[in-house]
Amino acid sequence: MEAKSTLSADLDAPLVLGFGLVGRAIVSALVDHKFVPVVVEDRPDNEKEAIASGLGVTLVGAPSKEMLDSTVQAASVIFPSPGVPDHHPIFAMADRYNVPIRSEFDLAQHWDSRPTAAITGTNGKTTVTMVVADALNCSGIVASAVGNTDVPYVAAIKDPATEVFVVECSSFRLGHSHHFAPSVAAFINFAPDHLDAHASLDAYREAKASIWEHMAAGSTVIVNADDEVVMACVEQRPPNSSVQTFSITGDADWHLDHETQMLIGPTGPILAVNDLSRRQPHDIANALAAAAITVASGGSMAGIAQALENFQGLDHRLQYLGQANGVAWYNDSKATVPHATVAAVGGFDSVVLIAGGKNKGLSLSPLKATISSVKAVVSIGDASAEIEEIFTGHVPVTEAQDMRNAVRLAKELAESGDVVLLSPACTSFDWYRSYVDRGVDFSAIVAEEVLDDSD
């Protein structure tokens, strides 16, 4: 059993696992508060060693099992970086020596008590986080989008101007949080993901649902009434908390009126669907979730309406690149799970789909739901054989050797009225360092190979 103690008592000898963006933010915060952590980095390099030296901390690089064991034994608390898999040996060692595991969220709230609106879900959480932060600012409340963004929560607390932190919550951070108590917590959807890092699908779901485990009574829980898994998790909410629902299919506190095509809140209309720059079902669901979170966090209906009207979408998330010869091209590189690809394809009638990459332990069978809208598939990366197995016998499948080849093949297959959609349903780690690099490369190649040739 993990030691039950306050975080204050655990900071004498902190250990930080991983020295990427979040690990560095944790170390910097600890050093600023006069604590001296030890850093364990499985993939050390000269840059990481130089940064650690500049902060005055010890970096234990690629430790042997014996070295890691002794380092853990000497620690008072461990802060793992997001994405460290459950099967990493440090967790078994921590359990053996009764060393507590905590997250950057715990550390941030240990030092800062300003209100937080927390958002988790398999898909759309970055979009919802950005819209809520913008809506609160439009409402006259200074808000910052933090957490699973470019700004770790523990780094953001240095800014005294922020009035509300809008925290994007990954399962990795939530799974190791034991003191995180947001004022408002939203669970927007659930689908299988990250089975290469979590011990099981149940572990992944439990990590997501733990978003409201430590909330105070009287706090606000916001859930997707259209998602059975999310609704089942509502039972874990704190006592005396209020629950608000959103739905695009039926009655809910925040819902879509199908007759008028208006987004409706408890006090009346928010705005028309036609006022949204993107109107696919998941875009409408994200808008309703953002509205509920904004108002629960003190924002106004006018503020959320303004933010939704201004929102143009995020890069690599069903990003429109342009049109040539009647064919529209979209970059949806962020779709690293089948559920996201199904949602993206569902917005179009005739799609040439570019899919594949490195599968993260998920079944790709949900992609069968796209067959009615997909006219051809270009498979890419390590998962090409899996993609071919899904679609062969239904639509033509062609394997690409690299991204440029994929674009050229898709260009040949597409006809006027079609959409070419990069929506991989897999991670990028076979060909690229990140989904961002994959999306940037795809967009650049499309610009060179396709859009420059258009009239």
N, C-alpha and C positions, 0 to 999 in steps of 0.2 A: 504493500500500500504506500502511496505517496504521502510524504510528510504533510501534515496540516499545520501551516504556520502563516503568519502574515508576510506580505512581501517585504516589509521593512526589515524583518528579522533575517531575510534570506539574501540580502545584498552585500554581505561582507566579502564573499568570494564568488562573484558571478562568472559564469562561463557562457560565451556566445558562440553558437555553432553556425558557421557560414559567414563570409565577409563580403557579401554583395551589397546592394543598395540598403536593404533593411538591416542587415548585420552591422554595417558601418554606422547607421543611424542609432542603433541601440548602443553600440560601443561609445559613440560620441556623447550620447545623452548620459550614460553612466559616468564617463570621465568628467563631464561638466558638473555632475553632482558629487564629485570627489570619490567615486568608486573606481577600482582598478580591475577590469575584467581580463580574463584570459580568452583568447580567440582560437577556436579550432576551425581550420579550413582544409577541407579534403582536396581542394585543387589550388594550392598556393601558386603565386607568381610574383614577379619582382614588384609590380605595382601594389599588390595587396600587402606585401611585406613592408614596402616603403610607407604606405598609409598607416599601418599598424605602428611602425616605429615612430612616425610623426605624432601619433596620439599617445605614445608612451606605454603601449600595451604589448604583451607577449603574443605572438602568433605561432601556434603549434600547427605546422603544416604537414598534411598527409600522415598523421600519426599511425604508428603500429597499434595493434590491438592492445598491447600492454601499456603503451604510452597513453592511449585514449582512456583506458581503464583507470590509471593512476590520476589522470587529469580530472576525470569525472568524480573520483573519490574525494578529491581535494576541493570540489566546488560546493557552494552553498545553494546555488540555483542555476538552472540552464535555460537560456533563451535561444531556441532554435530558429533559424531563418525560415521563412515560408518556402514550402516545396521540399523540405527535407522529408524523405519517405518514412513511413511508420516502421519499416524494417531496418532503419539505420541502427547500428549496434549501440549508439549512445543512449537510446531509450531503455533498452534492457539493463544497461549499466546503471542508469539513473534509478531505475526501480530497485535494483540490487542494493544500492547504497542509500536509498531513501532520499534522493536529491530531487526537489520539486522542479517541474517543467512549467515555464511561464511564457507568455507572449509579449510582443511589443505593445499590444493593447493594454495588458495589465500594467506595464511600466508607465505608459502614458497617463493612465488614469490614477496611478499611484501619486503622480506629481501634479495632476491637473483635474479640476472638477467641473470644467465648463460643460454645458449640455452637448450630447452627441445624438445624431440620428444615424443608426447603423443599418446597412443594407447588405443582404446576402441573397444568393440564388445561383443557379448554374449558368444562366445566360442573362445578359442585359443589365447586370449590376453596375458596370462602369457607366453605361448610359444614364441609368436612373440616378446614380450618385452625382454625375455632372449636372443633370437637369435640376435636381433638388438644390444643389449648392447655388446654381444660377438663380433659381426661383426665390431662395431666401435672400440673396443679395438684391434682387429686384423688389423684394418686400421691405427693404431697408434694414435687414439683419446681416451683419458681416459673417459670412460662412466660408469654410474652406473644405475642399474635397481632398480627403486623406485616406491613408490605409493602403489598400491594394491599388494604389495610383503611383504617380511619380513622387509623391510626398508621403513618406511613412508618418503615421500618427505621432509616434514618439518624437519625430523631428518637428512636426507642425506646432506642437505646444509651445515652441519658443516664441511664436508670434502672439504678442499680447492683444492685438486688435481683433482677433477672431472671437466671435460670440457663440457660434455653433460649429462643431466639427461634423461634417457629413462623412461617415466612415464606410468605405467599401470593404466588406469583410470576406476574405477568402476562407475556405474551410480549414486551411493550414493554420491560420492565425486563431480562428475560433476554437479549433480542436485543442489548442494548448492554452486557452484563456481561462483563468480561474477567478478573476476579479472584475472583468469587463462588464460594466453595467450601463448600457446606453439608455437614454431618456426615451427614445423611440426606436423600435426595431422592426424591420421589414424582411420577410422571407418571400421572395417574389416568384420563384419557381424551382423545380427540382427535376433533374435528369441524371442518369449515370455519367460519372466523370471521375478523372483522377484515380482510376483503379490501379495505375502504376505506382501510386504513392500511398494511398490509403489501404489499410489491411483488408477492407471489404466495402461493399456498397453500403451496408448498414453503418459502418464506421464513418463513411463520408456523409451519410444523411444525419447521423447523430451530431457530427461536427457542425453542420449547417444549423440544425435545430437548437444548438446550444447558444445561439445568438441572444436568446432572452433568459437564459438560465439564471443569471445573477442580477436581473433587473429588479428594481424596487417595486413594491406594490404601488398601484396607481399609474404606472407607466403605460405606454401605448404600443400595442402589437398590431402590425399590419400584414395581412396575408392574402394570397391569391386564391380566391374562392373556386377558380377553375382547375386547381391543381390538387389532386387527391392526397398526394404525399404531404404537401405543405399543410393541408387542412388537418391531417391526422396528427401532425406535430404540434398543433395549437394547444393540445392538452398539456403540453409541457410549459406553457406560459406561466409567469408568476401569478400568485393569488392577487385578486382584486385589480388585475390589469384590465384595461379596456381593449377590445378587439375591433378593428376595422377591416372590412373586406373590400377587394376590388375584383371586377369581373368584366369580361367582354362578351359573355354569353348569356348571362342571366341577371337576376336581382342581386345587388350588393350595395354597400354604402357608397362606393365609387364605381360607376358602371357606364356602359355605352347604351344610349337609347337608339335602338336600331331604326326606329321610325324617323326620328329627326336627325340621326347621325350626329348627335351631340354627346360630348363627354359630360357626365353629370356627377356632381358631388352631393353630400348630404344637404347642402344649403341651396342647391340649384346648379344651373349650367356652368361649365368651365369654359369651353370653346367648342367649335365645330371640328369634326374630323378633317374637313377640307382645309382647316387652318394649320394643320400639321404638315411639315415638309415631307414626312414619311408616314404612310398610312397602312402598312401591313399589320396584320393582327397583333404581332408581338410589339410593334411600335405603339399601338393603341393601349395594350396592356401596360407597357412601360410608362406611358403618359399618365394613366390612371394611378399606378403605383407612386409615381413621383408627386402627383397632386396630393394623395393621401399623406405621404411622408412630410411634404412641405407644410401643409396646414397643421398637422400634428406637432410640428416643430416650431410653430408660431408664425409661419408665413401666411401670406394672403392669397385669396383666389385670384386677384389681379396679378400678383407676382408670379404665380404658376402659369397663368395664361400667357403672360409676356414671355416667360422662359420657354414655354413649349412652342410658341410662334417663332421664336428666334432660333430654336435648335435645328441645326442642319445635319446632325449625325456626326459620328466619330470616324476617323480614318480606320480602314480595314474592317469596318462593320457594315456590310452591304453598301459600300461606298461606290457611288456612280462615277465612272471614269470618262464616259463619253459614248458617242455613237458613230458608226461608220457603215455606210451601205445598208442602212435600216436595221443594223444589229447593235444592241446596247451592251456595254461591257461593265461588269461590276466586280469589285474587289471585296470579298468577304473572308479574308484570311484569318480573322479572329475566330471563325467557326471551327473550333478544334474538337467538337463532339458531334455525333450524328444528329442529335436533337436540334442543334443550331442550324445545321444544313437543311434539315427538313423544314424548319421555319422559313429559311431564306428562299428555298425553291418554291414554297407554297404561295409566294407572292407573284409568281409569273406563270404564264400559260405554256411557253415553249422554251426550254432551257438546254443549252449545251453546257454540261456541268464538268468542271475541272475539280477532281476530288482525289484525296489520298495524302500520303505523308507518313509520319510515324504514328502508328496507333498506340494509344496509352492504356491498353488492356481492356478496351470496350468492344462489345459486339457492334458491328456496323449494320446489322440487320434492319434497324429502324429506317435506313435509307431506302428500303423497298417502298416506303410510303411516298417517295418522290417519283416513282416510275411513270405515273400518269402525266406528269409535267415535263419529264426529261426526254429529249429526242435523241441525245447522244452523250456519251461520257468519255472524257479524257482522263485516264488514271495517271497519278504521279506518285513517285517515291516508294518507300518500303511497303506500303499497304496496297500497291497496285493489284496484286493477286486477290486480295480480299475485296477490293472494289469491283474487280472483274467478276468475281463469284456472285456478287449481289445483283449485277445488272445483266450479265450474259443470258441470252434467251428472251430478254425483254427489249433492250435497246442496244445499239452498237457501242462497243467499248474499244478504245484505242489507247495503248500505253505510250506515254511520253518519256523521253530520255532525260529531259531537263525542262525548266520552265519556259525557255524560249521555244522549244519544240512543242510544248503544250499549247502555247498561244497560237502558233502556226497551225497546229492540228485543229484547234477550236475554230479558227478563222475559216478554214476550209469546210468545216462541218456546218457552220451557221449560215442561215439564210435570213433575208429581210423579215423582220417581225420577231426574230429570236432574241434571246438574251444569252450572252456568255457569262457564266458565273463561276468565279473561283470561290468555292465554299468547301474546304477540304475534308471536314469531319475528322481530322487528325491533326496532331501537332506538326511542327515544322522541323523537328530536330534531326531529321535525316539529311536534309539539304541546306537548312538555314539555322541560324542561332536563335531565332524567335519568329513568331507569327508576323511581327512588324517587318523584319527583314524580308520575309516571304512576300508580304503585301507590297512593300516598296519595290522589290524586284519585278513582280508581276505588273504593277502599275507602269513602271518604266518601260518594260518590254511592250506592253499594249500601246503606249504612246509612240514607240518607235515603229512597231510592226503593223499597227492597225490604224491608229488615229491620224498619223502623219500621211497616210495614204488616202484619207477621206477627202471628198470634194469640199 
